[in-house]
Amino acid sequence: MSDLFPAIVAVGYNRPECMKRLVKSIENADYPAENIKLIVSIDCSDQSDRIEKIVREIGWSHGDLLIKRYTERQGLKDHILQCGDLSEEYGAVIILEDDLVVSRCFYHYVVQALRFYQNHSKIAGIALYSHKWNEYGRYEFMAQKNEYDAYLGQFSITWGQCWTKERWREFRKWYDRKKREGLGVNYQLPEIIEHWGEKSWGKYFVYYIVEKDLYYVIPYISLSTNCSEIGEHNARLSNSYQVMLLDAKDKEYNFPVFNQAIRYDLFFERILEPGRFINGINGKDICIDLNGIHRDASGKKYLLTSIREPFLKPIRTYGLQMRPIEENVFRGTPGMDLFLYRVPKSYKKTKKILKTSYTRTEYEIYGNGWKRVLIYGIRSFFYAVNRRIRRYMKWIKI
């Protein structure tokens, strides 16, 4: 199969300095071919002229540059959807929002991943970003490493992704139907996703991935990082989603075929390969909930969780020592921190409050002393209180 060279789409609204940083990182990257298309898509704001000027000053030395400006405000969701539609013209697109920075080898990775997975119906897209933080459970995430350079996951990848026109068409067809019907409640998703606003395109894509049982190809070492500046969807500057970028040149990536890949579901929980047993139980019969955020264990005979279930008696318990967390179960770490329960047919897990044990907290914070954690907790508490007060005062003035 010949290589497909996707167009790069840099997406911006009203943050000129963010776009400057992104476009510079794209310009300074390495490319396997000439005449790569760069499209800078600018939603309408009072900063549009400044953004265009910055982009033209940086320039684009690897092919054709197209600056696309909207004369009316699109909003993030519609803007991203229209950028995805560009895959029809270019065969595939890499979507990069303006709060991102890319690795110098990001394009090589995407081209090689497309070559490997282009015709695989279970692959929804190629991710550049690699999660190190489970934002739903508020825990560190560590994907089990094997001999390959990527794994498969159902996480919401909105921080650098590539879609081919075939995969995008399938999503668009589904999206147009769901836009008419509505999304509704899906207990196979973390509850927080239901509260994402209608401005979120990622909400629709997550529903789509779970409903169709699809996956992103995710690198173990990230090819993009998220700076999370203050903007339309961020009230404060955060480094929670900053990850290490791969710094490599002329690398040949080793991708797994579907049934040899490590896989994780939307809850950042390991999907067991067929035929794997835990405590003599076939993995397909177990709802794995080590982060304590699953909402529905119906259809499963067993529940493996970090939450103590008051009305169920564990048939096996495990400790917390190994990383990633599921290794404690696979290796039989002794302890009383993880629990394997047999669940009745009528059981449905719908807990809304995340309960974290002392051992799990200690496991998460590594060697940070209690004084440092306490000071951080107090500061975070008063910041949250101050933010709520300001919101309330703003509402009173209105």
C-alpha positions in Angstrom: 0.0 0.0 0.0 1.3 3.4 -0.9 1.7 5.9 1.9 -1.1 8.3 2.6 0.2 11.8 3.6 -2.6 13.5 5.6 -3.2 17.2 5.7 -2.4 18.9 9.0 -5.2 21.1 10.3 -4.3 23.6 13.1 -7.5 24.7 14.8 -7.7 28.1 16.6 -10.1 30.7 17.9 -8.8 33.6 19.9 -5.4 32.7 21.4 -2.7 34.0 19.1 0.2 33.0 21.3 -1.1 29.4 21.5 -1.4 29.2 17.8 2.1 30.6 17.4 3.6 27.9 19.6 1.6 25.1 17.8 2.5 26.2 14.3 6.2 26.6 15.3 6.3 23.0 16.5 4.6 21.8 13.3 7.1 23.8 11.2 10.1 22.4 13.1 9.0 18.8 12.7 10.4 16.2 10.3 8.5 15.0 7.3 8.9 12.0 5.1 7.8 13.8 1.9 7.6 17.2 0.3 4.4 19.2 -0.4 2.6 18.4 2.9 -0.6 20.5 3.2 -1.0 22.7 6.3 -4.4 24.2 6.9 -4.8 26.8 9.6 -8.5 27.0 10.4 -9.4 30.2 12.4 -12.8 30.6 14.0 -14.2 34.2 14.0 -13.0 36.5 16.8 -11.4 39.9 17.3 -8.0 38.0 17.2 -8.4 36.5 13.8 -6.2 39.1 12.0 -3.5 38.8 14.6 -3.5 35.0 14.3 -3.3 35.1 10.5 -0.4 37.5 10.7 1.5 35.3 13.2 1.0 32.2 11.0 2.2 34.0 7.9 5.3 35.3 9.7 6.2 31.8 10.8 5.6 30.4 7.3 5.4 26.9 6.1 8.4 25.4 4.3 7.1 21.8 3.8 4.4 22.4 1.2 1.2 24.4 0.6 -0.2 26.7 3.3 -4.0 27.4 3.4 -5.4 29.8 6.0 -9.2 29.3 6.3 -11.1 32.0 8.2 -14.7 32.0 9.2 -16.7 35.3 9.1 -19.1 34.0 11.7 -18.5 32.3 15.0 -18.7 28.5 14.6 -18.1 27.2 18.1 -15.7 24.5 18.9 -17.9 21.5 18.1 -19.0 22.7 14.6 -15.5 24.0 13.9 -13.9 20.6 14.6 -16.6 18.8 12.6 -15.9 21.0 9.6 -12.2 20.3 10.0 -12.9 16.6 10.0 -14.9 17.0 6.8 -11.7 18.1 5.1 -10.7 14.4 5.1 -13.0 14.0 2.1 -10.7 16.3 0.1 -7.3 15.1 1.5 -7.9 11.5 2.2 -7.0 12.0 5.9 -6.5 14.9 8.3 -4.5 15.4 11.5 -6.5 17.7 13.8 -4.4 19.8 16.2 -6.1 22.4 18.5 -4.1 25.5 19.4 -3.3 24.4 23.0 -1.1 21.6 21.7 2.6 21.1 20.9 3.7 18.2 18.7 6.9 16.1 18.7 9.2 16.6 15.8 8.5 13.0 14.7 4.7 13.2 15.0 4.1 13.0 11.2 6.3 10.0 10.7 4.3 8.1 13.4 1.0 9.0 11.8 2.0 8.0 8.3 3.3 4.6 9.5 0.2 4.0 11.6 -2.0 4.8 8.7 -0.1 2.4 6.5 -0.6 -0.3 9.1 -4.3 0.3 10.2 -5.9 2.2 7.3 -8.3 -0.6 6.4 -9.0 -2.0 9.9 -12.7 -1.5 10.7 -12.1 -1.5 14.5 -9.8 1.5 14.4 -11.6 4.8 14.7 -8.5 6.9 14.5 -4.8 7.4 15.1 -4.0 9.2 18.4 -1.0 11.4 18.9 -1.6 12.0 22.6 -0.8 9.4 25.2 -2.6 9.6 28.5 -0.8 9.5 31.8 -3.7 10.7 33.9 -7.2 9.1 34.2 -9.3 12.2 34.3 -12.5 10.3 35.2 -11.1 8.5 38.3 -8.5 11.2 39.1 -5.8 8.7 39.2 -2.5 8.2 37.4 -2.7 6.0 34.3 0.0 3.7 33.3 -0.5 1.5 30.2 1.1 -1.9 30.4 4.1 -2.0 28.0 4.9 -4.8 25.6 7.1 -5.2 22.6 5.1 -2.7 20.5 5.1 1.1 20.2 1.4 1.5 20.6 -1.7 0.0 22.3 -5.4 0.4 21.7 -7.8 2.4 23.9 -11.3 3.9 23.9 -10.3 7.1 25.7 -11.5 10.4 24.4 -8.6 11.6 22.3 -9.2 15.3 21.5 -5.5 16.4 21.8 -4.1 15.3 18.5 -5.7 12.7 16.3 -5.8 11.6 12.7 -9.0 10.4 10.8 -9.2 8.9 7.4 -12.1 9.8 5.2 -13.6 6.3 5.5 -13.6 6.3 9.3 -14.8 9.9 9.4 -17.7 9.1 7.0 -18.8 6.4 9.4 -18.8 8.7 12.4 -20.5 11.5 10.5 -23.3 9.2 9.4 -23.8 8.1 13.1 -23.5 11.7 14.3 -26.2 13.0 12.0 -28.6 10.4 13.3 -27.7 10.9 17.0 -28.0 14.7 16.6 -31.7 14.1 15.7 -32.4 11.4 18.2 -30.3 12.7 21.1 -27.6 10.8 23.1 -29.5 9.8 26.2 -28.0 8.0 29.1 -25.4 5.3 28.6 -24.2 3.4 31.7 -21.3 2.1 29.7 -19.6 5.5 30.0 -18.3 7.4 33.0 -21.0 9.6 34.5 -19.0 12.8 34.0 -19.2 12.5 30.2 -23.0 13.0 30.4 -22.4 16.4 31.8 -20.1 17.6 29.0 -21.9 20.4 27.3 -23.4 20.5 23.8 -20.4 22.4 22.7 -18.3 19.3 23.1 -17.6 17.3 19.9 -15.6 14.8 22.0 -18.8 13.8 23.9 -20.3 12.5 20.6 -17.1 10.8 19.6 -16.9 8.9 22.9 -20.5 7.7 22.6 -19.8 6.6 19.1 -16.6 4.7 20.0 -18.4 2.8 22.9 -21.5 2.1 20.9 -19.6 0.7 18.0 -16.8 -0.9 20.1 -14.0 0.9 18.4 -10.5 2.0 19.4 -7.8 4.6 18.9 -4.2 3.5 18.2 -2.4 5.2 21.0 1.4 5.6 21.3 3.1 4.6 24.5 5.2 7.7 24.3 3.2 10.8 23.3 3.6 12.6 20.0 1.6 15.6 21.3 1.1 17.3 24.6 -1.6 19.6 26.0 -0.7 22.9 27.6 -4.2 23.5 28.9 -4.2 27.3 28.8 -7.1 29.4 30.0 -9.7 29.4 27.3 -13.3 28.7 26.5 -13.3 25.3 28.3 -10.5 26.0 30.9 -10.9 28.3 33.8 -7.3 28.0 35.0 -3.9 27.1 33.7 -3.1 23.5 34.4 -0.2 21.1 33.7 -2.3 18.0 34.5 -2.2 17.0 30.9 1.4 17.8 30.1 3.2 14.6 29.0 6.6 13.7 27.7 7.1 14.0 24.0 8.9 11.3 22.0 12.2 12.8 20.6 13.2 10.4 17.8 14.4 10.6 14.2 14.0 8.1 11.4 12.2 5.7 13.7 10.4 2.7 12.4 7.4 2.1 14.6 6.4 -1.4 15.6 2.5 -1.7 15.6 0.5 -4.6 16.9 -2.2 -6.4 15.0 -5.5 -6.1 16.8 -5.5 -9.4 18.7 -1.9 -8.8 19.9 -2.4 -5.3 21.2 -2.8 -4.3 24.9 -6.3 -2.8 25.1 -8.0 -0.5 27.6 -11.7 0.5 27.8 -13.1 4.0 28.3 -12.7 3.7 32.1 -9.0 3.2 31.7 -9.5 -0.5 32.6 -7.6 -3.3 31.0 -9.5 -5.4 28.6 -8.4 -9.0 29.1 -7.3 -11.0 26.1 -9.5 -14.0 25.2 -8.8 -17.0 27.3 -7.2 -15.1 30.2 -8.3 -16.3 33.6 -8.3 -14.6 37.1 -8.5 -16.9 40.1 -9.8 -19.6 37.8 -12.5 -17.4 36.3 -12.7 -16.6 32.6 -11.9 -12.9 32.2 -15.0 -12.4 29.9 -17.2 -13.0 33.0 -15.5 -10.2 35.1 -16.3 -6.5 35.2 -13.0 -4.9 35.9 -13.4 -1.7 38.0 -10.0 -1.1 39.6 -10.6 2.7 39.4 -14.0 2.5 41.0 -15.9 4.4 38.4 -17.8 1.7 36.4 -21.5 2.3 36.6 -23.0 -1.0 35.4 -21.8 -4.6 36.0 -24.9 -6.2 34.6 -24.2 -9.1 32.3 -21.1 -10.0 34.3 -20.9 -12.7 36.9 -18.0 -11.2 38.8 -16.7 -7.7 39.8 -13.1 -6.9 40.4 -12.8 -3.5 42.1 -11.0 -1.2 44.5 -14.3 -0.4 46.2 -15.4 -2.3 49.3 -19.0 -3.5 48.5 -20.8 -3.6 51.9 -23.3 -6.2 50.9 -21.0 -8.6 49.0 -18.3 -10.9 50.4 -15.1 -11.1 48.4 -13.9 -14.4 47.1 -10.4 -13.1 46.7 -8.5 -10.0 47.7 -5.2 -8.4 46.4 -2.8 -5.8 47.6 -1.4 -2.6 46.0 2.3 -2.8 45.1 2.8 -3.5 41.4 2.3 -1.0 38.5 0.2 -0.8 36.5 -2.5 -1.6 39.0 -3.9 -4.6 37.2 -0.5 -6.4 37.6 -1.4 -6.8 41.3 -4.2 -9.1 40.2 -2.3 -10.9 37.5 0.6 -11.7 39.9 -1.6 -12.4 43.0 -0.1 -9.6 45.2 -1.3 -10.4 48.8 -3.3 -7.7 50.6 -6.8 -6.2 51.2 -6.9 -3.4 48.7 -8.5 -4.9 45.6 -11.6 -7.2 45.8 -13.0 -9.9 43.6 -16.8 -10.4 44.1 -19.4 -12.7 42.7 -22.3 -10.5 41.9 -26.0 -11.4 41.7 -27.8 -11.2 38.4 -29.8 -8.1 39.5 -26.7 -6.2 40.6 -26.1 -2.8 39.0 -23.2 -0.6 40.2 -24.4 3.0 40.2 -22.2 4.6 42.9 -21.7 8.4 42.3 -19.2 9.1 45.1 -15.6 8.1 44.5 -14.3 6.3 47.6 -10.5 6.2 47.8 -8.8 4.1 50.5 -5.7 5.4 52.3 -3.6 2.7 50.7 -4.7 3.8 47.2 -3.9 7.4 48.0 -0.5 6.4 49.2 0.0 4.3 46.1 -0.9 7.4 43.9 1.3 10.1 45.6 4.5 8.1 45.6 7.0 9.5 48.1 5.3 12.9 48.7 5.2 13.6 52.4 2.0 14.4 54.2 2.9 18.0 54.8 3.3 18.7 51.1 0.0 16.9 50.3 -1.8 18.7 53.1 -0.6 22.2 52.0 -1.6 21.4 48.4 -5.0 20.2 49.5 -5.6 23.3 51.6 -4.6 25.6 48.7 -6.8 23.7 46.3 -9.7 23.9 48.6 -9.5 27.6 49.0 -9.0 28.1 45.3 -12.2 26.1 44.7 -14.2 28.1 47.3 -12.9 31.4 45.8 -13.9 30.3 42.3 -17.4 29.4 43.5 -17.8 32.7 45.3 -16.8 34.6 42.1 -19.2 32.7 40.0 -22.0 33.4 42.5 -21.2 37.1 42.6 -21.2 37.3 38.9 -24.6 35.6 38.8 -25.9 38.1 41.4 -24.8 41.0 39.3 -26.5 39.6 36.3 
